[in-house]
């Protein structure tokens, strides 16, 4: 497969390997395509025994790339992709939560000499640096015994945040003293300073905004309006409990035990209402597995109205985009996809952009998005099967057939495997795999209705749309593809994504 961008072989290898650490690779479930939803919006390959739920949304900062935004930025300097892949810094509940509270997370690749020189990263030894948004270093964490420990990084960041919070509390107290002594300008300056840190410390920001208003110097609502809900409990005991319950839910979901997974995610949500990660998993579970899009929409919208890490926001925007497109509002859905990618690059979003442009009869543009998904996870079987659904129209039928045969046993890829065989004219195999998708993999009629309608609209099955067996097989179709057909657009297109 020809990449859509050109890198030197060394840079491309490093970039792809690093991205495997921080970008969602293979989804372990499917809906309307070969893997595409649930499990919180992504899973990521980690070393055996490592936690997988609280994935830290590290932004890869290769040479020339911009740093993540945030009042503070944590820079991680691994020595190599292999060292980074095996690091426990890939998953951490505390780092994940802080990334949703204005602490940017940046993974600096080996070829970014400028950043490594600026923060004095020693070659051959991993390190981490917490810096202010002006680039000044706040605290440094060096490796111990050649290994950078997550616990040491968490403690350093926590201590820096505590010190910053104490300083702002002192500023509030000093502001009150100045106000009482008649120094209104001095008090206002201190309150404004505290307000500027409202993203890191919303409760202090609220107090500063209230004090300014009482002085007759109110700040705009969009500046003073902050999240007033509970904050996550990051105590060691709660971290252990939340991680255990969420990991159990993920394991159940991957085994197809959707009810058990839902119960686990709901239990985690109730254990710590300030933690947004259980909500992300619940939203994806309803969007993808149960077909309760009312609940999914409500959850995703609530996530976008509160603090949440970039990955969570990206998953919520993608989910809303998929449901919006299914409802027939293509422009709004595509806009949500683009917003999702700006928040955090998901292979899932790239695949569904490919689905859309394939449905617009633009296979080359569609395959460009496939290549972007492959850049994030070049060896992932779901990405490779998804890519193969486009091979026939691109004149590569032998490769498509080989991919389908190699992965025939993958239950969660049944729809895309059927799409490949349908394009190759293998009627019986295509229908067999569709039947497996609808009635073995999928468990809820609400999902089957949407999936069957997508198959009826999907151009890859066009030769069977009037076939008696195909019509019977898709008999639960919900009929909501009509708006798309009236516009001459087919929502499935020449390839399927991890959809619905």
KAGIZI-V865189 format. One record per residue. N is the residue number from 1. RES is the residue in three letters. OMEGA is omega in whole degrees, -180 to 180 (* if undefined). NEAR is the number of other C-alpha atoms within 12 Angstrom. Layout:
n=N res=RES omega=OMEGA near=NEAR
n=N res=RES omega=OMEGA near=NEAR
This chain:
n=1 res=UNK omega=-179 near=21
n=2 res=UNK omega=180 near=16
n=3 res=UNK omega=-178 near=21
n=4 res=UNK omega=175 near=19
n=5 res=UNK omega=-176 near=17
n=6 res=UNK omega=175 near=15
n=7 res=UNK omega=168 near=17
n=8 res=UNK omega=-176 near=13
n=9 res=UNK omega=-180 near=12
n=10 res=UNK omega=-179 near=16
n=11 res=UNK omega=-178 near=21
n=12 res=UNK omega=180 near=25
n=13 res=UNK omega=180 near=25
n=14 res=UNK omega=-178 near=34
n=15 res=UNK omega=-178 near=37
n=16 res=UNK omega=-179 near=34
n=17 res=UNK omega=179 near=33
n=18 res=UNK omega=-180 near=44
n=19 res=UNK omega=177 near=41
n=20 res=UNK omega=-178 near=41
n=21 res=UNK omega=-168 near=42
n=22 res=UNK omega=-180 near=44
n=23 res=UNK omega=-178 near=46
n=24 res=UNK omega=-178 near=48
n=25 res=UNK omega=-174 near=43
n=26 res=UNK omega=169 near=42
n=27 res=UNK omega=-176 near=42
n=28 res=UNK omega=180 near=39
n=29 res=UNK omega=-178 near=43
n=30 res=UNK omega=176 near=48
n=31 res=UNK omega=-178 near=50
n=32 res=UNK omega=-179 near=49
n=33 res=UNK omega=-172 near=53
n=34 res=UNK omega=179 near=48
n=35 res=UNK omega=-177 near=47
n=36 res=UNK omega=174 near=49
n=37 res=UNK omega=-176 near=50
n=38 res=UNK omega=-179 near=46
n=39 res=UNK omega=177 near=50
n=40 res=UNK omega=179 near=52
n=41 res=UNK omega=179 near=52
n=42 res=UNK omega=160 near=44
n=43 res=UNK omega=-176 near=42
n=44 res=UNK omega=179 near=36
n=45 res=UNK omega=177 near=34
n=46 res=UNK omega=179 near=29
n=47 res=UNK omega=179 near=19
n=48 res=UNK omega=179 near=12
n=49 res=UNK omega=179 near=12
n=50 res=UNK omega=176 near=22
n=51 res=UNK omega=-175 near=32
n=52 res=UNK omega=-172 near=35
n=53 res=UNK omega=-175 near=41
n=54 res=UNK omega=-178 near=45
n=55 res=UNK omega=-179 near=44
n=56 res=UNK omega=-177 near=44
n=57 res=UNK omega=178 near=46
n=58 res=UNK omega=172 near=45
n=59 res=UNK omega=180 near=41
n=60 res=UNK omega=179 near=40
n=61 res=UNK omega=175 near=33
n=62 res=UNK omega=-180 near=31
n=63 res=UNK omega=180 near=22
n=64 res=UNK omega=180 near=14
n=65 res=UNK omega=180 near=19
n=66 res=UNK omega=178 near=19
n=67 res=UNK omega=177 near=33
n=68 res=UNK omega=178 near=32
n=69 res=UNK omega=178 near=29
n=70 res=UNK omega=174 near=29
n=71 res=UNK omega=173 near=31
n=72 res=UNK omega=177 near=35
n=73 res=UNK omega=175 near=41
n=74 res=UNK omega=179 near=49
n=75 res=UNK omega=178 near=47
n=76 res=UNK omega=-179 near=48
n=77 res=UNK omega=177 near=47
n=78 res=UNK omega=-179 near=43
n=79 res=UNK omega=-178 near=32
n=80 res=UNK omega=175 near=29
n=81 res=UNK omega=-179 near=31
n=82 res=UNK omega=179 near=23
n=83 res=UNK omega=180 near=29
n=84 res=UNK omega=-178 near=38
n=85 res=UNK omega=-177 near=29
n=86 res=UNK omega=-175 near=28
n=87 res=UNK omega=176 near=36
n=88 res=UNK omega=176 near=31
n=89 res=UNK omega=178 near=44
n=90 res=UNK omega=180 near=44
n=91 res=UNK omega=179 near=35
n=92 res=UNK omega=180 near=33
n=93 res=UNK omega=-177 near=41
n=94 res=UNK omega=179 near=38
n=95 res=UNK omega=178 near=40
n=96 res=UNK omega=180 near=38
n=97 res=UNK omega=-180 near=36
n=98 res=UNK omega=179 near=40
n=99 res=UNK omega=175 near=38
n=100 res=UNK omega=-179 near=41
n=101 res=UNK omega=173 near=35
n=102 res=UNK omega=169 near=31
n=103 res=UNK omega=180 near=41
n=104 res=UNK omega=-179 near=41
n=105 res=UNK omega=-178 near=45
n=106 res=UNK omega=175 near=40
n=107 res=UNK omega=-175 near=48
n=108 res=UNK omega=-178 near=45
n=109 res=UNK omega=-175 near=43
n=110 res=UNK omega=-177 near=37
n=111 res=UNK omega=178 near=30
n=112 res=UNK omega=-175 near=30
n=113 res=UNK omega=-177 near=21
n=114 res=UNK omega=-180 near=20
n=115 res=UNK omega=-179 near=30
n=116 res=UNK omega=177 near=30
n=117 res=UNK omega=-178 near=15
n=118 res=UNK omega=-177 near=18
n=119 res=UNK omega=173 near=29
n=120 res=UNK omega=176 near=21
n=121 res=UNK omega=-177 near=29
n=122 res=UNK omega=180 near=25
n=123 res=UNK omega=177 near=21
n=124 res=UNK omega=180 near=19
n=125 res=UNK omega=180 near=25
n=126 res=UNK omega=178 near=38
n=127 res=UNK omega=177 near=39
n=128 res=UNK omega=180 near=40
n=129 res=UNK omega=172 near=41
n=130 res=UNK omega=-177 near=37
n=131 res=UNK omega=174 near=34
n=132 res=UNK omega=-178 near=27
n=133 res=UNK omega=175 near=21
n=134 res=UNK omega=178 near=14
n=135 res=UNK omega=-180 near=22
n=136 res=UNK omega=-178 near=18
n=137 res=UNK omega=178 near=21
n=138 res=UNK omega=-180 near=27
n=139 res=UNK omega=-179 near=29
n=140 res=UNK omega=176 near=31
n=141 res=UNK omega=180 near=34
n=142 res=UNK omega=179 near=29
n=143 res=UNK omega=174 near=27
n=144 res=UNK omega=-178 near=15
n=145 res=UNK omega=178 near=11
n=146 res=UNK omega=-177 near=17
n=147 res=UNK omega=177 near=26
n=148 res=UNK omega=-174 near=31
n=149 res=UNK omega=179 near=28
n=150 res=UNK omega=-179 near=31
n=151 res=UNK omega=180 near=23
n=152 res=UNK omega=179 near=24
n=153 res=UNK omega=180 near=32
n=154 res=UNK omega=-179 near=33
n=155 res=UNK omega=-180 near=22
n=156 res=UNK omega=179 near=26
n=157 res=UNK omega=-180 near=34
n=158 res=UNK omega=180 near=26
n=159 res=UNK omega=179 near=18
n=160 res=UNK omega=178 near=28
n=161 res=UNK omega=179 near=30
n=162 res=UNK omega=-180 near=16
n=163 res=UNK omega=179 near=16
n=164 res=UNK omega=179 near=25
n=165 res=UNK omega=178 near=24
n=166 res=UNK omega=180 near=17
n=167 res=UNK omega=180 near=20
n=168 res=UNK omega=176 near=31
n=169 res=UNK omega=178 near=26
n=170 res=UNK omega=178 near=19
n=171 res=UNK omega=177 near=30
n=172 res=UNK omega=180 near=34
n=173 res=UNK omega=179 near=22
n=174 res=UNK omega=177 near=25
n=175 res=UNK omega=178 near=31
n=176 res=UNK omega=-180 near=29
n=177 res=UNK omega=180 near=19
n=178 res=UNK omega=-179 near=20
n=179 res=UNK omega=180 near=24
n=180 res=UNK omega=-179 near=16
n=181 res=UNK omega=177 near=13
n=182 res=UNK omega=179 near=14
n=183 res=UNK omega=-176 near=17
n=184 res=UNK omega=-179 near=24
n=185 res=UNK omega=179 near=20
n=186 res=UNK omega=178 near=23
n=187 res=UNK omega=-179 near=29
n=188 res=UNK omega=179 near=34
n=189 res=UNK omega=179 near=26
n=190 res=UNK omega=178 near=34
n=191 res=UNK omega=179 near=42
n=192 res=UNK omega=176 near=33
n=193 res=UNK omega=180 near=28
n=194 res=UNK omega=179 near=38
n=195 res=UNK omega=179 near=35
n=196 res=UNK omega=179 near=25
n=197 res=UNK omega=-173 near=37
n=198 res=UNK omega=-180 near=33
n=199 res=UNK omega=178 near=32
n=200 res=UNK omega=-175 near=34
n=201 res=UNK omega=-174 near=34
n=202 res=UNK omega=-178 near=30
n=203 res=UNK omega=177 near=27
n=204 res=UNK omega=178 near=35
n=205 res=UNK omega=178 near=34
n=206 res=UNK omega=180 near=31
n=207 res=UNK omega=179 near=33
n=208 res=UNK omega=179 near=41
n=209 res=UNK omega=180 near=36
n=210 res=UNK omega=180 near=29
n=211 res=UNK omega=179 near=30
n=212 res=UNK omega=179 near=32
n=213 res=UNK omega=180 near=19
n=214 res=UNK omega=179 near=18
n=215 res=UNK omega=-176 near=24
n=216 res=UNK omega=179 near=13
n=217 res=UNK omega=-176 near=20
n=218 res=UNK omega=176 near=22
n=219 res=UNK omega=-179 near=24
n=220 res=UNK omega=-177 near=14
n=221 res=UNK omega=-178 near=12
n=222 res=UNK omega=177 near=11
n=223 res=UNK omega=-175 near=21
n=224 res=UNK omega=-178 near=31
n=225 res=UNK omega=-177 near=23
n=226 res=UNK omega=177 near=29
n=227 res=UNK omega=-179 near=27
n=228 res=UNK omega=179 near=19
n=229 res=UNK omega=-179 near=18
n=230 res=UNK omega=176 near=19
n=231 res=UNK omega=-179 near=24
n=232 res=UNK omega=175 near=31
n=233 res=UNK omega=-176 near=24
n=234 res=UNK omega=176 near=25
n=235 res=UNK omega=-179 near=17
n=236 res=UNK omega=-179 near=17
n=237 res=UNK omega=-180 near=14
n=238 res=UNK omega=177 near=22
n=239 res=UNK omega=-179 near=28
n=240 res=UNK omega=-179 near=21
n=241 res=UNK omega=-178 near=23
n=242 res=UNK omega=-179 near=38
n=243 res=UNK omega=-179 near=35
n=244 res=UNK omega=-179 near=25
n=245 res=UNK omega=-179 near=32
n=246 res=UNK omega=178 near=44
n=247 res=UNK omega=178 near=33
n=248 res=UNK omega=178 near=28
n=249 res=UNK omega=179 near=36
n=250 res=UNK omega=179 near=42
n=251 res=UNK omega=179 near=27
n=252 res=UNK omega=-179 near=24
n=253 res=UNK omega=-180 near=36
n=254 res=UNK omega=177 near=31
n=255 res=UNK omega=180 near=19
n=256 res=UNK omega=179 near=28
n=257 res=UNK omega=-170 near=24
n=258 res=UNK omega=179 near=33
n=259 res=UNK omega=179 near=23
n=260 res=UNK omega=180 near=24
n=261 res=UNK omega=180 near=34
n=262 res=UNK omega=180 near=36
n=263 res=UNK omega=-179 near=24
n=264 res=UNK omega=-179 near=32
n=265 res=UNK omega=179 near=42
n=266 res=UNK omega=177 near=28
n=267 res=UNK omega=179 near=26
n=268 res=UNK omega=177 near=37
n=269 res=UNK omega=-178 near=31
n=270 res=UNK omega=179 near=22
n=271 res=UNK omega=180 near=27
n=272 res=UNK omega=-178 near=29
n=273 res=UNK omega=179 near=22
n=274 res=UNK omega=-178 near=28
n=275 res=UNK omega=-177 near=41
n=276 res=UNK omega=-176 near=49
n=277 res=UNK omega=176 near=49
n=278 res=UNK omega=178 near=43
n=279 res=UNK omega=178 near=44
n=280 res=UNK omega=179 near=49
n=281 res=UNK omega=178 near=47
n=282 res=UNK omega=180 near=49
n=283 res=UNK omega=179 near=44
n=284 res=UNK omega=179 near=54
n=285 res=UNK omega=-180 near=52
n=286 res=UNK omega=179 near=39
n=287 res=UNK omega=-170 near=45
n=288 res=UNK omega=-171 near=48
n=289 res=UNK omega=-173 near=46
n=290 res=UNK omega=-178 near=34
n=291 res=UNK omega=177 near=32
n=292 res=UNK omega=-175 near=25
n=293 res=UNK omega=174 near=31
n=294 res=UNK omega=178 near=20
n=295 res=UNK omega=-179 near=25
n=296 res=UNK omega=-179 near=37
n=297 res=UNK omega=-180 near=32
n=298 res=UNK omega=-180 near=23
n=299 res=UNK omega=-178 near=34
n=300 res=UNK omega=179 near=40
n=301 res=UNK omega=178 near=28
n=302 res=UNK omega=179 near=24
n=303 res=UNK omega=-180 near=37
n=304 res=UNK omega=-179 near=32
n=305 res=UNK omega=-176 near=20
n=306 res=UNK omega=174 near=30
n=307 res=UNK omega=177 near=36
n=308 res=UNK omega=-179 near=38
n=309 res=UNK omega=-177 near=39
n=310 res=UNK omega=-180 near=44
n=311 res=UNK omega=179 near=48
n=312 res=UNK omega=179 near=49
n=313 res=UNK omega=179 near=41
n=314 res=UNK omega=179 near=41
n=315 res=UNK omega=180 near=54
n=316 res=UNK omega=180 near=51
n=317 res=UNK omega=178 near=44
n=318 res=UNK omega=-178 near=54
n=319 res=UNK omega=177 near=52
n=320 res=UNK omega=179 near=44
n=321 res=UNK omega=179 near=40
n=322 res=UNK omega=-179 near=49
n=323 res=UNK omega=178 near=37
n=324 res=UNK omega=178 near=27
n=325 res=UNK omega=179 near=34
n=326 res=UNK omega=179 near=39
n=327 res=UNK omega=175 near=25
n=328 res=UNK omega=179 near=26
n=329 res=UNK omega=-172 near=22
n=330 res=UNK omega=-178 near=28
n=331 res=UNK omega=-180 near=18
n=332 res=UNK omega=179 near=21
n=333 res=UNK omega=178 near=27
n=334 res=UNK omega=178 near=31
n=335 res=UNK omega=177 near=22
n=336 res=UNK omega=175 near=31
n=337 res=UNK omega=-179 near=38
n=338 res=UNK omega=177 near=26
n=339 res=UNK omega=179 near=27
n=340 res=UNK omega=-179 near=34
n=341 res=UNK omega=178 near=33
n=342 res=UNK omega=178 near=23
n=343 res=UNK omega=-178 near=31
n=344 res=UNK omega=-177 near=36
n=345 res=UNK omega=177 near=41
n=346 res=UNK omega=174 near=52
n=347 res=UNK omega=178 near=50
n=348 res=UNK omega=-179 near=57
n=349 res=UNK omega=177 near=51
n=350 res=UNK omega=-180 near=45
n=351 res=UNK omega=-178 near=54
n=352 res=UNK omega=169 near=54
n=353 res=UNK omega=176 near=47
n=354 res=UNK omega=177 near=43
n=355 res=UNK omega=-177 near=49
n=356 res=UNK omega=-176 near=43
n=357 res=UNK omega=172 near=32
n=358 res=UNK omega=179 near=36
n=359 res=UNK omega=176 near=35
n=360 res=UNK omega=179 near=27
n=361 res=UNK omega=177 near=26
n=362 res=UNK omega=-173 near=23
n=363 res=UNK omega=-180 near=28
n=364 res=UNK omega=177 near=25
n=365 res=UNK omega=178 near=25
n=366 res=UNK omega=-177 near=36
n=367 res=UNK omega=174 near=42
n=368 res=UNK omega=177 near=28
n=369 res=UNK omega=174 near=38
n=370 res=UNK omega=-180 near=46
n=371 res=UNK omega=178 near=33
n=372 res=UNK omega=176 near=36
n=373 res=UNK omega=-180 near=43
n=374 res=UNK omega=177 near=42
n=375 res=UNK omega=179 near=38
n=376 res=UNK omega=-177 near=40
n=377 res=UNK omega=-171 near=39
n=378 res=UNK omega=-177 near=33
n=379 res=UNK omega=-177 near=21
n=380 res=UNK omega=-176 near=28
n=381 res=UNK omega=180 near=30
n=382 res=UNK omega=176 near=46
n=383 res=UNK omega=-177 near=47
n=384 res=UNK omega=177 near=39
n=385 res=UNK omega=178 near=46
n=386 res=UNK omega=178 near=53
n=387 res=UNK omega=-178 near=55
n=388 res=UNK omega=178 near=45
n=389 res=UNK omega=180 near=53
n=390 res=UNK omega=-172 near=52
n=391 res=UNK omega=-176 near=34
n=392 res=UNK omega=-179 near=29
n=393 res=UNK omega=177 near=30
n=394 res=UNK omega=177 near=24
n=395 res=UNK omega=-180 near=17
n=396 res=UNK omega=-174 near=20
n=397 res=UNK omega=-178 near=23
n=398 res=UNK omega=178 near=21
n=399 res=UNK omega=179 near=25
n=400 res=UNK omega=-179 near=33
n=401 res=UNK omega=180 near=33
n=402 res=UNK omega=179 near=22
n=403 res=UNK omega=-180 near=32
n=404 res=UNK omega=-179 near=40
n=405 res=UNK omega=-178 near=21
n=406 res=UNK omega=-173 near=17
n=407 res=UNK omega=-174 near=28
n=408 res=UNK omega=-176 near=28
n=409 res=UNK omega=-176 near=16
n=410 res=UNK omega=-178 near=29
n=411 res=UNK omega=-175 near=33
n=412 res=UNK omega=177 near=42
n=413 res=UNK omega=-171 near=48
n=414 res=UNK omega=-177 near=44
n=415 res=UNK omega=-179 near=54
n=416 res=UNK omega=176 near=55
n=417 res=UNK omega=176 near=53
n=418 res=UNK omega=179 near=49
n=419 res=UNK omega=179 near=51
n=420 res=UNK omega=-178 near=48
n=421 res=UNK omega=178 near=41
n=422 res=UNK omega=180 near=39
n=423 res=UNK omega=178 near=38
n=424 res=UNK omega=180 near=31
n=425 res=UNK omega=-180 near=21
n=426 res=UNK omega=-171 near=22
n=427 res=UNK omega=-175 near=25
n=428 res=UNK omega=-180 near=18
n=429 res=UNK omega=179 near=25
n=430 res=UNK omega=-180 near=34
n=431 res=UNK omega=178 near=36
n=432 res=UNK omega=-179 near=26
n=433 res=UNK omega=175 near=36
n=434 res=UNK omega=179 near=44
n=435 res=UNK omega=179 near=30
n=436 res=UNK omega=179 near=27
n=437 res=UNK omega=-175 near=39
n=438 res=UNK omega=-167 near=39
n=439 res=UNK omega=175 near=26
n=440 res=UNK omega=-179 near=22
n=441 res=UNK omega=-178 near=35
n=442 res=UNK omega=-176 near=36
n=443 res=UNK omega=-173 near=24
n=444 res=UNK omega=-179 near=27
n=445 res=UNK omega=179 near=23
n=446 res=UNK omega=178 near=26
n=447 res=UNK omega=-179 near=33
n=448 res=UNK omega=-179 near=36
n=449 res=UNK omega=179 near=30
n=450 res=UNK omega=-180 near=39
n=451 res=UNK omega=-179 near=47
n=452 res=UNK omega=177 near=40
n=453 res=UNK omega=178 near=36
n=454 res=UNK omega=178 near=50
n=455 res=UNK omega=179 near=51
n=456 res=UNK omega=180 near=39
n=457 res=UNK omega=-172 near=40
n=458 res=UNK omega=-177 near=41
n=459 res=UNK omega=-179 near=34
n=460 res=UNK omega=178 near=42
n=461 res=UNK omega=-174 near=41
n=462 res=UNK omega=-177 near=24
n=463 res=UNK omega=-179 near=24
n=464 res=UNK omega=-174 near=30
n=465 res=UNK omega=177 near=26
n=466 res=UNK omega=-179 near=15
n=467 res=UNK omega=-176 near=17
n=468 res=UNK omega=-179 near=13
n=469 res=UNK omega=179 near=18
n=470 res=UNK omega=180 near=29
n=471 res=UNK omega=179 near=24
n=472 res=UNK omega=-179 near=18
n=473 res=UNK omega=-178 near=30
n=474 res=UNK omega=-173 near=33
n=475 res=UNK omega=179 near=24
n=476 res=UNK omega=-176 near=25
n=477 res=UNK omega=-172 near=26
n=478 res=UNK omega=176 near=23
n=479 res=UNK omega=-177 near=22
n=480 res=UNK omega=175 near=26
n=481 res=UNK omega=-176 near=30
n=482 res=UNK omega=-179 near=21
n=483 res=UNK omega=-180 near=20
n=484 res=UNK omega=-179 near=28
n=485 res=UNK omega=-180 near=24
n=486 res=UNK omega=178 near=13
n=487 res=UNK omega=-177 near=15
n=488 res=UNK omega=-179 near=18
n=489 res=UNK omega=175 near=30
n=490 res=UNK omega=-171 near=37
n=491 res=UNK omega=-179 near=50
n=492 res=UNK omega=177 near=48
n=493 res=UNK omega=-175 near=42
n=494 res=UNK omega=173 near=46
n=495 res=UNK omega=-180 near=57
n=496 res=UNK omega=177 near=55
n=497 res=UNK omega=175 near=55
n=498 res=UNK omega=-164 near=52
n=499 res=UNK omega=67 near=51
n=500 res=UNK omega=* near=52
